[in-house]
Amino acid sequence: LVLKFGFNPMSYLALEKDKLYFFSKQVEGVCAYTIVGNVMTVCGDIICDKSSANKFILELTQFADENALD
């Protein structure tokens, strides 16, 4: 996915071992994140097709809400 959709050089930081990953169930996409306290911090950009970004972000927001993450 990084090779296919990682248009930002920062996308490759998603491959570092200290990250957690959210994989979309609705679109082909992933984002790397970390949690500090109850805050979910996405590391870099989401990695998906630009046309799927809104759907991905909605799903990611729902995941954060369901897991009590800010």
Backbone as JSON Lines, residues from 0, in Angstrom:
{"i":0,"aa":"L","n":[0.82,-1.2,0.0],"ca":[0.0,0.0,0.0],"c":[0.86,1.26,0.0]}
{"i":1,"aa":"V","n":[1.98,1.22,0.73],"ca":[2.87,2.39,0.73],"c":[3.42,2.62,-0.67]}
{"i":2,"aa":"L","n":[3.82,1.56,-1.34],"ca":[4.33,1.72,-2.7],"c":[3.24,2.18,-3.67]}
{"i":3,"aa":"K","n":[2.02,1.72,-3.46],"ca":[0.92,2.03,-4.38],"c":[0.34,3.43,-4.15]}
{"i":4,"aa":"F","n":[0.17,3.83,-2.87],"ca":[-0.53,5.08,-2.57],"c":[0.31,6.1,-1.79]}
{"i":5,"aa":"G","n":[1.51,5.75,-1.39],"ca":[2.32,6.64,-0.56],"c":[2.97,7.75,-1.37]}
{"i":6,"aa":"F","n":[2.19,8.78,-1.69],"ca":[2.69,9.88,-2.52],"c":[3.55,10.86,-1.74]}
{"i":7,"aa":"N","n":[3.49,10.83,-0.43],"ca":[4.27,11.72,0.42],"c":[5.49,10.95,0.94]}
{"i":8,"aa":"P","n":[6.69,11.51,0.85],"ca":[7.87,10.82,1.37],"c":[7.73,10.4,2.84]}
{"i":9,"aa":"M","n":[6.92,11.12,3.6],"ca":[6.69,10.79,5.0],"c":[5.94,9.46,5.14]}
{"i":10,"aa":"S","n":[5.28,8.99,4.1],"ca":[4.53,7.74,4.16],"c":[5.41,6.57,4.55]}
{"i":11,"aa":"Y","n":[6.67,6.64,4.21],"ca":[7.57,5.53,4.51],"c":[7.87,5.41,6.01]}
{"i":12,"aa":"L","n":[7.6,6.47,6.77],"ca":[7.75,6.39,8.22],"c":[6.71,5.44,8.82]}
{"i":13,"aa":"A","n":[5.66,5.16,8.07],"ca":[4.64,4.22,8.53],"c":[5.22,2.82,8.71]}
{"i":14,"aa":"L","n":[6.35,2.55,8.1],"ca":[6.95,1.22,8.17],"c":[7.81,1.01,9.41]}
{"i":15,"aa":"E","n":[8.01,2.04,10.21],"ca":[8.8,1.89,11.42],"c":[8.08,0.98,12.4]}
{"i":16,"aa":"K","n":[8.84,0.23,13.17],"ca":[8.28,-0.82,14.02],"c":[7.52,-0.31,15.24]}
{"i":17,"aa":"D","n":[7.63,0.96,15.57],"ca":[6.97,1.47,16.77],"c":[5.53,1.92,16.52]}
{"i":18,"aa":"K","n":[4.99,1.65,15.35],"ca":[3.65,2.12,14.97],"c":[2.6,1.02,15.12]}
{"i":19,"aa":"L","n":[1.37,1.45,15.32],"ca":[0.19,0.59,15.22],"c":[-0.44,0.89,13.87]}
{"i":20,"aa":"Y","n":[-1.3,0.01,13.38],"ca":[-1.86,0.2,12.05],"c":[-3.38,0.06,12.07]}
{"i":21,"aa":"F","n":[-4.03,0.94,11.34],"ca":[-5.46,0.85,11.1],"c":[-5.64,0.53,9.62]}
{"i":22,"aa":"F","n":[-6.22,-0.63,9.34],"ca":[-6.53,-1.04,7.97],"c":[-8.02,-0.87,7.76]}
{"i":23,"aa":"S","n":[-8.38,-0.16,6.71],"ca":[-9.78,0.06,6.38],"c":[-10.45,-1.24,5.97]}
{"i":24,"aa":"K","n":[-11.71,-1.37,6.34],"ca":[-12.52,-2.5,5.88],"c":[-13.31,-2.14,4.64]}
{"i":25,"aa":"Q","n":[-13.42,-0.83,4.35],"ca":[-14.26,-0.35,3.25],"c":[-13.48,-0.01,1.99]}
{"i":26,"aa":"V","n":[-12.26,0.44,2.14],"ca":[-11.43,0.82,0.99],"c":[-10.04,0.22,1.17]}
{"i":27,"aa":"E","n":[-9.26,0.25,0.13],"ca":[-7.88,-0.22,0.2],"c":[-7.04,0.91,0.8]}
{"i":28,"aa":"G","n":[-6.74,0.79,2.08],"ca":[-5.99,1.85,2.74],"c":[-5.55,1.48,4.13]}
{"i":29,"aa":"V","n":[-4.58,2.23,4.63],"ca":[-3.99,2.01,5.95],"c":[-3.47,3.33,6.47]}
{"i":30,"aa":"C","n":[-3.37,3.44,7.77],"ca":[-2.62,4.54,8.36],"c":[-1.87,4.01,9.57]}
{"i":31,"aa":"A","n":[-0.73,4.59,9.82],"ca":[0.07,4.27,11.0],"c":[-0.31,5.27,12.07]}
{"i":32,"aa":"Y","n":[-0.36,4.78,13.3],"ca":[-0.69,5.68,14.39],"c":[-0.02,5.22,15.67]}
{"i":33,"aa":"T","n":[-0.05,6.1,16.65],"ca":[0.41,5.78,18.0],"c":[-0.61,6.35,18.97]}
{"i":34,"aa":"I","n":[-0.61,5.85,20.17],"ca":[-1.54,6.33,21.19],"c":[-0.74,6.82,22.38]}
{"i":35,"aa":"V","n":[-1.04,8.04,22.8],"ca":[-0.45,8.62,24.0],"c":[-1.61,9.04,24.88]}
{"i":36,"aa":"G","n":[-1.72,8.43,26.06],"ca":[-2.89,8.66,26.88],"c":[-4.07,8.06,26.15]}
{"i":37,"aa":"N","n":[-5.07,8.87,25.87],"ca":[-6.2,8.38,25.07],"c":[-6.28,9.14,23.74]}
{"i":38,"aa":"V","n":[-5.14,9.64,23.29],"ca":[-5.08,10.4,22.04],"c":[-4.44,9.55,20.94]}
{"i":39,"aa":"M","n":[-5.19,9.37,19.87],"ca":[-4.7,8.66,18.69],"c":[-4.04,9.68,17.77]}
{"i":40,"aa":"T","n":[-2.76,9.5,17.51],"ca":[-2.03,10.42,16.64],"c":[-1.63,9.67,15.37]}
{"i":41,"aa":"V","n":[-2.19,10.1,14.25],"ca":[-1.85,9.5,12.97],"c":[-0.48,10.02,12.56]}
{"i":42,"aa":"C","n":[0.39,9.09,12.2],"ca":[1.76,9.42,11.84],"c":[1.85,9.61,10.33]}
{"i":43,"aa":"G","n":[1.96,10.83,9.89],"ca":[2.0,11.12,8.46],"c":[0.61,11.14,7.87]}
{"i":44,"aa":"D","n":[0.54,10.96,6.58],"ca":[-0.73,10.99,5.86],"c":[-1.38,9.61,5.89]}
{"i":45,"aa":"I","n":[-2.69,9.58,5.65],"ca":[-3.34,8.3,5.42],"c":[-2.81,7.77,4.09]}
{"i":46,"aa":"I","n":[-2.81,6.45,3.94],"ca":[-2.25,5.83,2.75],"c":[-3.38,5.1,2.03]}
{"i":47,"aa":"C","n":[-3.95,5.77,1.05],"ca":[-5.04,5.19,0.25],"c":[-5.17,6.02,-1.02]}
{"i":48,"aa":"D","n":[-6.01,5.55,-1.91],"ca":[-6.3,6.31,-3.12],"c":[-6.97,7.63,-2.73]}
{"i":49,"aa":"K","n":[-6.58,8.7,-3.37],"ca":[-7.15,10.02,-3.04],"c":[-8.67,10.04,-3.15]}
{"i":50,"aa":"S","n":[-9.22,9.3,-4.08],"ca":[-10.67,9.29,-4.25],"c":[-11.38,8.56,-3.1]}
{"i":51,"aa":"S","n":[-10.66,7.8,-2.31],"ca":[-11.23,7.07,-1.17],"c":[-10.96,7.75,0.17]}
{"i":52,"aa":"A","n":[-10.27,8.87,0.15],"ca":[-9.81,9.49,1.39],"c":[-10.95,9.85,2.35]}
{"i":53,"aa":"N","n":[-12.03,10.43,1.85],"ca":[-13.13,10.81,2.72],"c":[-13.74,9.61,3.41]}
{"i":54,"aa":"K","n":[-13.97,8.55,2.67],"ca":[-14.54,7.33,3.24],"c":[-13.59,6.74,4.29]}
{"i":55,"aa":"F","n":[-12.3,6.76,3.98],"ca":[-11.29,6.24,4.91],"c":[-11.29,7.05,6.21]}
{"i":56,"aa":"I","n":[-11.3,8.35,6.1],"ca":[-11.27,9.21,7.28],"c":[-12.52,9.02,8.14]}
{"i":57,"aa":"L","n":[-13.68,8.88,7.51],"ca":[-14.9,8.61,8.27],"c":[-14.8,7.29,9.04]}
{"i":58,"aa":"E","n":[-14.27,6.27,8.4],"ca":[-14.1,4.98,9.05],"c":[-13.08,5.07,10.19]}
{"i":59,"aa":"L","n":[-12.0,5.8,9.97],"ca":[-10.97,5.98,10.99],"c":[-11.53,6.74,12.2]}
{"i":60,"aa":"T","n":[-12.32,7.76,11.95],"ca":[-12.95,8.53,13.03],"c":[-13.9,7.66,13.84]}
{"i":61,"aa":"Q","n":[-14.66,6.82,13.16],"ca":[-15.57,5.91,13.84],"c":[-14.78,4.93,14.72]}
{"i":62,"aa":"F","n":[-13.67,4.41,14.2],"ca":[-12.82,3.51,14.97],"c":[-12.31,4.19,16.23]}
{"i":63,"aa":"A","n":[-11.86,5.45,16.09],"ca":[-11.36,6.2,17.25],"c":[-12.48,6.39,18.27]}
{"i":64,"aa":"D","n":[-13.67,6.77,17.82],"ca":[-14.81,6.96,18.71],"c":[-15.18,5.67,19.45]}
{"i":65,"aa":"E","n":[-15.21,4.57,18.72],"ca":[-15.57,3.28,19.31],"c":[-14.55,2.83,20.37]}
{"i":66,"aa":"N","n":[-13.33,3.31,20.25],"ca":[-12.26,2.92,21.17],"c":[-11.92,4.04,22.16]}
{"i":67,"aa":"A","n":[-12.8,5.03,22.27],"ca":[-12.65,6.14,23.22],"c":[-11.32,6.86,23.06]}
{"i":68,"aa":"L","n":[-10.93,7.07,21.8],"ca":[-9.69,7.8,21.49],"c":[-10.01,9.16,20.94]}
{"i":69,"aa":"D","n":[-9.28,10.15,21.41],"ca":[-9.41,11.51,20.88],"c":[-8.53,11.65,19.67]}
